[in-house]
């Protein structure tokens, strides 16, 4: 965590210095919807397990700066609250002494990150596209699970909810996330802009995994913003 805040402080100070030394710097805000999921891989991961992972709807809100380098090129650092995570749905059925039994497990994992992207952005006649790295740190998280068992036409559902535990121990998940993102969008003359972003996470949620198990964030963001 100490390393994260060191990097964050450095990025903010650097951005401030760049802003003071460049003319035409603009600032803005963006907000919108995240469609988040995870990619899983490793020894023993099956296609059924991958198919059980579904996207989770969350939100994204933050600010950014546009630091011009030329008429067509700018550096765009930002800072946002970004909801990530995933849904999981697994169904199975089996035969016991009383007949056929079906079971459905649903799990929602919501994690809120403080995210710092730094993008290189090209602008052309209102359209823009760019890419760059991001660094993020988990602030909080919640896991909700629901299990439904149906037997003889009668269903029974149990549910539970717990806070996500962050750390380096077994059963905890890593709070630090990092990766790359790409963006495309269109900006009106009045400063209103529309943005599509994709975040490709390279960090791994899993601690003390067996073999080479990995779980990484994948996030599509649909954002509306305004530059001042």
C-alpha positions in Angstrom: 0.0 0.0 0.0 2.9 2.3 0.8 4.3 1.8 -2.7 0.9 2.6 -4.3 0.6 6.0 -2.5 4.2 6.8 -3.4 3.5 6.2 -7.1 0.2 8.1 -6.8 1.8 11.1 -5.2 4.6 11.1 -7.8 2.1 11.0 -10.7 0.0 13.8 -9.3 3.0 16.0 -8.6 4.4 15.3 -12.1 1.0 16.1 -13.6 0.8 19.4 -11.7 4.3 20.4 -12.9 3.5 19.5 -16.5 0.2 21.5 -16.3 2.0 24.6 -15.1 4.6 24.4 -17.9 2.2 23.9 -20.8 -0.3 26.3 -22.3 -3.8 25.2 -23.1 -4.1 22.6 -20.4 -7.7 21.6 -19.8 -9.4 19.6 -17.0 -12.5 17.6 -17.0 -14.8 15.0 -15.4 -16.2 11.8 -16.6 -18.8 9.4 -15.3 -20.5 6.3 -16.6 -21.0 2.5 -16.5 -18.5 -0.3 -16.2 -19.2 -3.8 -17.5 -16.6 -5.8 -15.5 -15.5 -9.4 -15.6 -12.3 -11.4 -15.1 -10.2 -13.7 -17.2 -9.1 -16.9 -15.5 -6.4 -19.3 -16.5 -4.0 -21.9 -15.1 -3.6 -25.6 -14.6 -7.0 -27.4 -14.2 -9.2 -24.5 -15.3 -11.9 -25.9 -17.5 -14.0 -24.3 -20.3 -17.1 -24.8 -18.1 -15.5 -22.7 -15.3 -14.6 -20.0 -17.8 -18.2 -20.0 -19.2 -19.6 -19.6 -15.6 -17.9 -16.2 -15.3 -20.3 -13.3 -16.3 -20.1 -9.6 -16.5 -21.0 -7.3 -13.6 -22.4 -3.8 -14.0 -20.8 -1.1 -11.8 -19.9 2.6 -12.2 -17.0 4.8 -13.0 -16.5 8.4 -11.9 -13.4 10.7 -11.9 -11.4 13.6 -13.3 -8.7 14.0 -15.8 -6.3 16.5 -17.4 -5.5 17.2 -21.0 -1.9 18.2 -21.4 -1.2 19.2 -25.0 2.1 18.2 -26.7 1.0 19.3 -30.2 -2.1 20.2 -32.0 -3.0 16.5 -32.5 -1.4 14.8 -29.5 -1.8 15.2 -25.7 -1.0 13.3 -22.5 -4.1 12.6 -20.4 -3.6 11.5 -16.8 -6.6 10.9 -14.6 -7.9 9.7 -11.3 -11.2 7.8 -10.8 -13.3 5.5 -8.7 -13.8 2.3 -10.8 -16.0 -0.6 -9.9 -14.6 -4.0 -11.0 -15.4 -7.6 -10.3 -17.5 -10.4 -11.8 -20.6 -12.6 -11.5 -20.4 -16.3 -11.4 -23.3 -18.7 -12.1 -22.9 -22.5 -11.9 -25.7 -25.1 -12.3 -25.6 -28.8 -11.7 -28.0 -31.7 -11.2 -27.8 -35.1 -9.8 -29.9 -38.1 -8.7 -30.2 -39.1 -5.1 -32.5 -41.5 -3.3 -35.5 -39.1 -3.4 -35.2 -38.2 -7.0 -33.6 -35.6 -9.2 -31.9 -32.6 -7.5 -30.8 -29.4 -9.2 -28.5 -26.8 -7.7 -27.7 -23.3 -8.8 -24.9 -21.2 -7.3 -24.7 -17.4 -8.0 -21.8 -15.3 -6.7 -21.4 -11.5 -7.2 -18.0 -10.0 -6.4 -17.9 -6.2 -6.3 -14.6 -4.4 -5.7 -14.1 -0.6 -5.8 -10.7 0.6 -7.0 -9.0 4.0 -7.0 -7.5 4.0 -10.5 -4.8 6.2 -12.0 -4.5 5.9 -15.9 -2.0 7.9 -18.0 -2.9 7.8 -21.7 -1.3 9.1 -24.8 -4.1 10.6 -26.9 -4.3 11.5 -30.6 -7.0 14.0 -31.7 -8.5 14.4 -35.2 -11.5 16.5 -36.1 -13.2 15.9 -32.8 -12.4 12.2 -32.7 -9.7 10.9 -30.4 -8.1 7.6 -29.5 -5.4 6.6 -27.2 -3.8 4.1 -24.9 -1.6 3.8 -21.8 -0.9 2.1 -18.5 -3.0 2.2 -15.4 -2.4 1.6 -11.7 -5.2 0.8 -9.3 -5.7 0.0 -5.7 -8.7 -1.7 -4.1 -10.5 0.4 -1.5 -13.4 -2.0 -0.6 -15.2 -5.0 -1.8 -18.2 -7.2 -1.1 -19.0 -10.8 -2.0 -22.6 -12.0 -2.2 -23.5 -15.7 -2.7 -26.8 -17.4 -3.3 -27.4 -21.1 -3.5 -30.7 -22.6 -4.7 -31.5 -26.3 -4.4 -34.6 -27.7 -6.0 -35.9 -31.2 -5.2 -39.3 -32.6 -5.9 -40.6 -29.3 -7.1 -39.6 -27.6 -3.9 -36.8 -24.9 -3.9 -34.8 -23.8 -1.0 -32.4 -20.8 -1.2 -29.7 -19.8 1.2 -27.6 -16.6 0.9 -24.6 -15.0 2.5 -22.6 -11.7 2.2 -19.1 -10.9 3.3 -16.6 -8.1 2.9 -13.7 -8.9 0.6 -10.4 -9.5 2.5 -7.3 -8.0 1.0 -3.8 -9.2 1.6 -1.2 -11.8 0.8 -2.6 -14.7 2.8 -4.5 -17.7 1.4 -8.2 -16.8 1.1 -7.4 -13.1 0.6 -7.0 -11.3 -2.7 -4.4 -8.8 -3.8 -5.4 -5.2 -3.6 -3.0 -3.8 -6.3 -4.1 -4.0 -9.9 -2.3 -2.8 -13.0 -2.5 -3.1 -16.7 -3.2 -1.2 -19.9 -6.2 0.5 -21.3 -7.3 1.8 -24.7 -9.9 4.5 -25.4 -11.8 6.0 -28.3 -14.3 8.9 -28.3 -15.7 12.0 -29.7 -15.5 15.5 -28.3 -17.9 18.3 -29.1 -16.8 22.0 -29.4 -18.6 22.8 -26.2 -16.4 20.3 -24.3 -18.9 17.5 -24.0 -17.3 14.2 -24.8 -18.3 10.5 -25.2 -15.8 7.8 -24.4 -15.4 4.0 -24.7 -12.6 2.5 -22.7 -11.3 -1.0 -22.3 -9.1 -2.0 -19.4 -6.8 -5.0 -19.7 -5.7 -6.1 -16.3 -2.3 -7.7 -15.9 -2.4 -8.1 -12.1 -3.4 -11.4 -10.4 -6.1 -11.6 -7.7 -5.0 -15.0 -6.5 -2.6 -15.5 -3.6 -0.7 -18.8 -3.0 -2.3 -20.3 -6.0 -1.6 -23.9 -7.0 0.4 -24.1 -10.2 0.0 -21.0 -12.4 -3.6 -20.0 -11.5 -4.4 -16.4 -12.5 -7.5 -14.1 -12.3 -7.2 -10.7 -14.0 -9.6 -7.8 -14.5 -11.3 -7.0 -17.8 -13.5 -3.8 -17.9 -15.5 -2.1 -20.7 -16.4 1.5 -19.7 -19.0 3.7 -21.4 -18.4 7.3 -20.2 -19.8 10.8 -20.7 -17.5 13.7 -19.8 -17.0 17.4 -20.0 -13.8 19.4 -20.4 -13.5 22.9 -18.8 
